[in-house]
């Protein structure tokens, strides 16, 4: 869907793909034991990690540089009568932390229901893997999408590399793919990157369909929203519509090697971090529009230091209290490092110093 000369901007109206919710997620979750509170996010009610949960890397070592950017955030009205715009960083299965963060911002009530009227809410991808309830996170987002639409707002989500990974693990399992450095499989990569057996066991066709239809890039109020801090999106189209259509076409074709290449490119990171970072961001916004890029994917502690430590020495890491603004103010990082005992970020845009 390329915009033609002389035409107005393409407006994608909400369709069933945005709001389809599995039947069991539409109902109030079944109460576990007598006198036990119902969990509003369809999580396991006993407070214990589910059977088969493999904790992964909440204590990953990082280097503390101590230069985390702290910003004050205030909700601002949107254009044309729309509500304020909020974004959510990587969740990775940490459903309780997500519910807490959404409630703190007034987006949901104590029962986990949408409470924000015509507010606009975007998730930046990576709902599963590493944490204890990735499918519960997806169910929550799908349910909130329907509730927000009914209230005059919306709750939408972008495609993250872990969505691509989970789709690939389900569809292709141990089918060999050409990784560029020999053969690999989606199943092995999924397990290596925190894949959880209980998520795979609970994965339904409606979850796969929902993930497969997520867009990769959007522009909202001058903010170019995407999951990964990479310029690889430019390889898939010269407009936002082209990129999203190309990603959907690749997933629909179901070629394992082509899907692997898409996953591999969307896993790239740190394109905006070094001296050439502002130039990389400018290339994206000059192509797709917007004034700055807002992304997840790379945890803020990594952007402020190094990715782990070869000698395995533990590090406390910088305290994350808000988004990280960098690349001459052109990039905003939203992954607070919840998988590293960091913070799951839910913040309104624009940011105010």
TORFINU-586127 format. One record per residue (C-alpha): x negated, y negated, z negated. Coordinates in steps of 0.1 Angstrom, whole numbers, plus 5000, padded with zeros to 4 digits. Layout:
<sites>
XYZ;...
</sites>
This chain:
<sites>
500050005000;497749735013;499049375011;499549235046;498648885058;501248635047;502948865023;503548794987;501849004960;502949364958;505149424928;505449784916;508749834899;509150074871;510050424882;510850754865;507150834864;506650554839;509350664815;509751044817;509451194783;509451564774;512751654757;511051764724;509351424721;512651234725;513951374692;512851304657;510151564649;511251854628;510451824592;507852064580;508352164544;510852064518;510351704506;507651654532;507851334552;508451354589;505551244610;506650974635;504151074662;505051444666;501851534648;501251834625;503051744593;500951924567;498051684571;495551954579;493651984612;495452224636;494152574640;491252574665;490352204660;486652154666;485351824650;483051654674;480551374668;482351134644;478851104630;476951044662;473750854655;473550494668;471150214665;472349914644;471449584660;473949394639;475249174666;478849284669;480948994682;483848914659;486748734675;490048604662;493148744681;496548584682;499448694704;500348444731;503548434752;503348584786;504248424819;507848414833;509448494800;507448814794;506248894759;502648884747;500149134762;498349394740;495749644749;494649964731;491250124733;490350494735;492450704711;490951054717;493551244697;493451034665;497250994663;497450884627;494850604633;496850494664;500150484645;498550274617;497050034642;500249994662;502249934630;499749674617;500249474649;504049504645;504449704677;506149994660;508150034628;507550264599;509450544617;507150504647;509750344669;509150054693;509749734674;508149474697;510949364720;509649244754;505949284744;503649434771;501349714759;498649874779;496650174769;493150194785;493050574788;491350874770;494251004749;492851354742;489651544733;487551524702;490451424678;493051644662;496251574682;495751464718;499151594730;500851414701;499251094713;500451154749;503951234736;503950914715;502950694745;505550854767;508250794742;507250434735;507250374773;510950454774;511750264742;509849954753;511549954787;514949974770;513949664749;512849454778;509149514774;506849784786;504250034774;501950164801;498750354804;495650374826;493750684839;490650764818;487951014826;489251244799;492651254816;490851364848;488851614827;491951774811;493851784844;490851954860;490352204832;494052304834;494252324872;490852464881;489552624849;486352814857;486452744895;482852644904;482452294916;479452114932;478251884905;475351734925;472851914902;474052274908;477352434900;479652344871;483252404860;485852174847;486552414818;482852404807;482752024810;485951984790;484752204761;481352024761;483151684759;485351774729;488151974746;490552114719;492152454724;495352344706;495752054731;495452304760;497952534744;500552254740;499952104774;503052114796;503752034832;505451704823;502151594806;500151694837;502651504860;502451194838;498651184836;498351254874;500450944881;498650694859;497050404877;493250344875;493249964877;495749684870;495549304866;497549134839;497348764831;493948724846;492549034829;491349314851;492149624830;490349954837;489050244816;485450274825;482650004825;481550094860;481649954895;482550294909;486150184914;484849984944;484250314962;488050384963;489450074978;489249704984;492549624966;494049744933;496849914952;494350094975;492350224945;495350354927;496750514958;493450684966;493150824931;496650964933;496051114967;492951294955;494751444926;497651544948;495351714973;494051934945;490551994959;488352094930;485151934944;486951614953;488551594918;485151664902;483551384921;486251144910;485751254874;482051214876;482250864890;484750754864;482450884837;479650634846;479150354821;477050054810;477349864844;478049534825;475549564796;472249454810;470949144828;472749244860;476049294840;477648954849;476949014886;478549354884;481649214867;481848934893;481849194921;484849364906;486849044899;486048894933;487349204949;490449284927;491148954910;491248834875;488948624853;487448904832;487249284829;488749454799;487649814795;487350114771;485150424777;481850304762;482050274724;481149934711;478350074689;476750224720;476949884738;475249724708;472449974705;471550304721;473450614731;472450844703;468950934692;466751204706;465251284672;468751324657;468251054631;471450934616;472350574618;475150384601;475950184633;477249834634;480649764618;483349724645;486149484635;487249364669;486549374707;483049314720;482749014744;479649024766;478248984801;478448604798;482048634785;483248824816;483649164800;485649274769;484949614754;487849784736;486550124725;485950074688;484350414684;487150594665;485350924673;482350794654;484250684623;484650344639;487950154645;490850214669;491449874684;494949734693;494649364701;496549094719;495048914749;493848654756;491148644728;490648314710;487348214696;
</sites>
